[in-house]
Amino acid sequence: MATTMLTQKESQSLSVARTLLVIWKHPSTSRLRRVGRLDHLTDGRYAFRYLDESRDDSEFRPLLAFPDLDSTYVSDNLPAFFRNRVMNSGRPDYEEFLSWLDLEAGNPDLPVEILARTGGPRATDTFHVVEAPRLQQDGVLSRFFISGVKYCDGALDRVHELVPGQELMLRPEPDNPVNPKAVLIDVSSNEPIGWVPDWLAGELEPLVRDGSAIRIIAEKINLNAPSHLSVLCRIER
């Protein structure tokens, strides 16, 4: 895979089609930081660079594939750090996995779309990948799976009663002991089915706090999927 290192000045001329943010969760404090960004360029290549918050924590270490905090790395293919966060298409449950995500194998942006919808979690580190909510042509800001369904009392029963297209409610939870920016998702007043994922809550919380005109829609319900993939939502504006 051909990789080129550019200076910050050189990278300003790159034409970006879509951007994913790399969110790092501090292993001790659980604080979430935007440490990098992956740009899918209009010519099909990928560019990665670090953001300022990567320099704000003395315990953060650059990724092995991207050792220089001040350079932009451009590659022809999706870098391994991100590629390894996408399910291998050779797995027997791959087609079922795509159906849970409401995606098709022929989608040209499939790896990026999978990362955007799932966050690309891995058990071996504390990184997530999130697409910052942005207005698309169809009026959708972002898509995500509801988090923590199995930890929310009564949520599984409520999920079984959901129907595609049902509008849900957002409720900030500033007293949450783990994340003060947590946002609950209710089917009706004080009837939660889970949370906005922590790695997305930081991007969504300002919109909720400011009363922006956004809607959360239950787009796909997967009753046979693991709980963390049971409800795919979209954010509309």
Long-range contacts (C-beta under 8 A, 24 or more apart in sequence): 1-75, 1-76, 1-77, 1-79, 2-75, 2-76, 3-73, 3-74, 3-75, 3-79, 4-73, 4-74, 4-75, 5-68, 5-71, 5-72, 5-73, 5-74, 6-47, 6-71, 6-72, 6-73, 6-74, 7-70, 7-71, 7-72, 8-49, 8-70, 8-71, 8-72, 10-72, 11-47, 11-49, 11-72, 11-74, 14-39, 14-41, 14-47, 14-72, 14-74, 15-41, 15-42, 15-43, 16-40, 16-41, 16-42, 16-47, 17-41, 17-42, 18-109, 18-112, 18-131, 19-131, 19-132, 20-82, 20-112, 20-115, 20-116, 20-129, 20-130, 20-131, 21-51, 21-129, 21-130, 21-131, 21-132, 21-203, 22-127, 22-128, 22-129, 23-127, 23-128, 23-129, 23-130, 23-199, 23-202, 24-54, 24-60, 24-126, 24-127, 25-126, 25-127, 25-128, 25-198, 25-199, 26-57, 26-59, 26-126, 27-126, 28-59, 30-178, 30-179, 31-57, 32-179, 32-198, 32-199, 32-202, 33-57, 33-60, 34-202, 35-60, 36-63, 36-66, 38-79, 38-82, 38-129, 40-109, 40-112, 41-74, 44-76, 45-74, 45-75, 45-76, 46-74, 46-75, 46-76, 46-77, 46-78, 46-79, 46-82, 47-72, 47-73, 47-74, 47-75, 48-72, 48-73, 48-75, 48-79, 49-73, 78-111, 78-112, 82-111, 82-115, 82-120, 82-129, 83-111, 84-122, 85-115, 85-120, 85-121, 85-122, 85-129, 86-111, 86-114, 86-115, 86-120, 87-114, 99-222, 100-220, 100-222, 100-225, 100-229, 100-232, 101-229, 101-232, 102-219, 102-220, 102-232, 116-142, 116-143, 117-143, 117-144, 117-145, 117-232, 118-145, 118-229, 119-144, 119-197, 119-199, 119-200, 128-197, 128-198, 128-199, 129-199, 130-197, 130-199, 130-200, 130-203, 132-203, 133-203, 133-204, 133-207, 133-235, 135-237, 139-236, 139-237, 140-234, 140-235, 140-236, 141-214, 141-234, 141-235, 141-236, 141-237, 142-200, 142-203, 142-204, 142-234, 142-235, 143-219, 143-232, 143-233, 143-234, 143-235, 144-196, 144-197, 144-200, 144-232, 144-233, 144-235, 145-197, 145-228, 145-229, 145-230, 145-231, 145-232, 145-233, 146-185, 146-193, 146-194, 146-195, 146-196, 146-230, 146-231, 146-233, 147-194, 147-195, 147-196, 147-197, 147-198, 147-228, 148-194, 148-195, 149-193, 149-194, 149-227, 149-228, 149-230, 149-231, 150-227, 151-194, 152-192, 152-193, 152-194, 152-195, 154-191, 155-192, 155-193, 155-194, 156-227, 158-187, 158-191, 158-193, 159-193, 159-221, 159-223, 159-230, 159-231, 160-223, 161-187, 162-187, 162-193, 162-218, 162-221, 162-231, 163-218, 163-221, 164-218, 164-219, 164-220, 164-221, 165-217, 165-218, 165-219, 166-217, 166-218, 167-215, 167-216, 167-217, 167-218, 168-193, 168-216, 168-217, 168-218, 168-233, 169-216, 170-196, 170-204, 170-208, 170-214, 170-216, 172-205, 172-208, 172-209, 181-205, 183-208, 185-216, 185-233, 193-231, 194-231, 204-235, 212-237, 213-237
